Amino acid sequence: MEFKGKRILVVGIARSGIAAAKSLSKREAILFACDRKTNDELGDILLELETLGVEVYTGSYPRVSSDRFDLLVASPGVPLDIAPFIQARNTGVPIIGELELAYLLKPDAVDLYAISGTNGKTTTVSLLQAILAADGRMALAGGNIGIPLTTLVDSMTAGVIVVEASSFQLETTCHFRPRISALLNITPDHLDRHKSMEGYIKAKSRIFSYQNRDDYAVLNYEDLHIREMAKECPARVIYFSSQRFLEEGAFIKDGLIYFVLDNKVMPICSIQEVFLRGQHNLENILCAVAVAAIAGAKVESIQETLKTFIGVRHRIEEVAVVNGVVYVNDSKATNPESAIKAMQSFNEPIVLIAGGRSKGSSFEEFALFIKEKVKGLVLVGEAREEISKAVMDAGFRNIYEVDDFNTAVATARQLAAPGDVVLLSPACASWDMFKSYEQRGDLFCQLVRAMQPGQGG
């Protein structure tokens, strides 16, 4: 697509919006940007856009019509039912997202391996990138993992980008075609945005919608939603399973990880040699192994990485041991399913810190696991009353509701005894109290590291 001279409106002035504007500026587009935030809220971002020659609308949105704009670029955090997008659809103005834009801009010698799913994306993307790097590839990770895809595309002439693709990003794709796609799992999430499970599944399926038989889709055989989605997948489907032997794909047999493709059997390593902790990580590992093997990575590179990869920040991250209590930062668990998997990773008694802004998920199953695994529950944030009701309905009573995060950590410390785990696994988004789950996790780590031995806990 030719962007020179096109009048393009970037909707949402955040990290990906700025990255999109920079990429389009290099290609001599006539740029506009808008955000409902005010000038004061946007601060220095406005100066950055001014240097690019971008005309900015703040505090409101401009009217969109085909005589004013040739294209809209949607930032992933902006819902698609606001006025600019409605007006664009009504007047025939195309809408794409930063993921689609990066795909249109990338050099032919840059391959994309895209990973999505409700949980485990960041771990799988990071592990896959580490395997490919150990194999001597030029491999970077980007997308929803933190570095905008357009930024990486502009910095590379050849190599691989391992893409973490969220449902928000996938919603606005219309040509995006990764060489290898992968889906880890599908559980209810972001229903406040997608309105229904069907809408969420439809968004996720776009990861492989534009692939063909020359491409690969690596899918979780044990997820019934994904197995149903596979019927419509145009790429060659390769499954992985943590529960059964497969004639083709990645699986575990007699404690060993295997990958089989075109009748070639590749023993990888024993699961006892893998550094990552937790049953849920087996699926992430099998997915990464399958993608890496399809991409031609050597078995030795996969083995080496599995034995040394320690995981990602804010996901079951051991912060410190204070007075015999292990403090674990799992701030990235922004939905109940992810928090359940964190609880399943520990056999020790758990003091759980949970709560934040609900994303529309049910807390019923989460409550049942709390009853089974948790000795004390500390709740904070907007959803604390909703979670408390679900947990009490499940028959659990040792609940402590607090008003701020510092008090939540202090309360958890008082409840914990030597041999326990204090687990921050909120099951909710952070946006009621923090700018991001990273900021929430960083504060938890800061408070834990400031603890003095002997102060309780």
QUIRALIN-V333753 format. One record per pair of residues at least 12 apart in sequence whose C-alpha atoms are under 6 Angstrom apart, sorted by sequence separation. I is the first residue (numbers start at 0). J is the second residue. If there is no record, write none. Layout:
BEGIN
[[I & J] [I & J]]
END
This chain:
BEGIN
[[247 & 259] [256 & 268] [315 & 327] [316 & 328] [247 & 260] [255 & 268] [315 & 328] [255 & 269] [315 & 329] [254 & 269] [255 & 270] [313 & 328] [314 & 329] [254 & 270] [313 & 329] [313 & 330] [314 & 331] [216 & 234] [220 & 238] [313 & 331] [144 & 163] [215 & 234] [216 & 235] [217 & 236] [219 & 238] [220 & 239] [37 & 57] [63 & 83] [138 & 158] [140 & 160] [142 & 162] [143 & 163] [214 & 234] [215 & 235] [216 & 236] [217 & 237] [218 & 238] [219 & 239] [220 & 240] [36 & 57] [37 & 58] [137 & 158] [138 & 159] [139 & 160] [140 & 161] [141 & 162] [142 & 163] [143 & 164] [215 & 236] [217 & 238] [10 & 32] [11 & 33] [12 & 34] [31 & 53] [33 & 55] [35 & 57] [36 & 58] [70 & 92] [72 & 94] [138 & 160] [140 & 162] [211 & 233] [212 & 234] [375 & 397] [376 & 398] [377 & 399] [378 & 400] [379 & 401] [3 & 26] [5 & 28] [6 & 29] [7 & 30] [8 & 31] [9 & 32] [10 & 33] [11 & 34] [30 & 53] [31 & 54] [32 & 55] [33 & 56] [34 & 57] [35 & 58] [63 & 86] [70 & 93] [71 & 94] [72 & 95] [73 & 96] [211 & 234] [212 & 235] [350 & 373] [366 & 389] [377 & 400] [3 & 27] [4 & 28] [5 & 29] [8 & 32] [31 & 55] [33 & 57] [35 & 59] [63 & 87] [72 & 96] [210 & 234] [349 & 373] [350 & 374] [354 & 378] [366 & 390] [3 & 28] [4 & 29] [65 & 90] [349 & 374] [350 & 375] [351 & 376] [352 & 377] [353 & 378] [354 & 379] [355 & 380] [356 & 381] [357 & 382] [370 & 395] [2 & 28] [64 & 90] [350 & 376] [352 & 378] [354 & 380] [355 & 381] [356 & 382] [363 & 389] [367 & 393] [65 & 92] [355 & 382] [354 & 382] [354 & 383] [335 & 365] [170 & 202] [273 & 305] [274 & 306] [169 & 202] [176 & 209] [273 & 306] [274 & 307] [176 & 210] [272 & 306] [275 & 309] [179 & 214] [181 & 216] [166 & 202] [178 & 214] [179 & 215] [180 & 216] [181 & 217] [182 & 218] [183 & 219] [249 & 285] [166 & 203] [179 & 216] [181 & 218] [249 & 289] [416 & 456] [415 & 456] [413 & 455] [413 & 456] [412 & 456] [101 & 148] [105 & 152] [101 & 149] [109 & 157] [111 & 159] [113 & 161] [108 & 157] [109 & 158] [110 & 159] [111 & 160] [112 & 161] [113 & 162] [114 & 163] [115 & 164] [109 & 159] [112 & 162] [114 & 164] [16 & 74] [7 & 68] [6 & 68] [7 & 69] [9 & 71] [6 & 69] [7 & 70] [8 & 71] [9 & 72] [10 & 73] [11 & 74] [7 & 71] [113 & 177] [112 & 177] [111 & 177] [112 & 178] [114 & 180] [116 & 182] [111 & 178] [112 & 179] [113 & 180] [114 & 181] [115 & 182] [116 & 183] [117 & 184] [277 & 344] [112 & 180] [116 & 184] [117 & 185] [116 & 185] [349 & 419] [351 & 421] [357 & 427] [348 & 419] [349 & 420] [350 & 421] [351 & 422] [352 & 423] [353 & 424] [354 & 425] [356 & 427] [347 & 419] [349 & 421] [353 & 425] [355 & 427] [356 & 428] [99 & 172] [102 & 175] [354 & 427] [355 & 428] [355 & 429] [96 & 171] [356 & 431] [95 & 171] [99 & 175] [338 & 424] [338 & 426] [335 & 426] [75 & 167] [332 & 424] [334 & 426] [75 & 168] [324 & 417] [333 & 426] [334 & 427] [323 & 417] [324 & 418] [326 & 420] [329 & 423] [330 & 424] [332 & 426] [333 & 427] [323 & 418] [324 & 419] [325 & 420] [326 & 421] [327 & 422] [328 & 423] [329 & 424] [333 & 428] [324 & 420] [331 & 436] [330 & 436] [330 & 440] [313 & 440] [322 & 452] [15 & 147] [123 & 283] [127 & 287] [123 & 287] [134 & 300] [133 & 300] [191 & 358] [191 & 359] [189 & 358] [190 & 359] [130 & 301] [130 & 304] [122 & 311]]
END
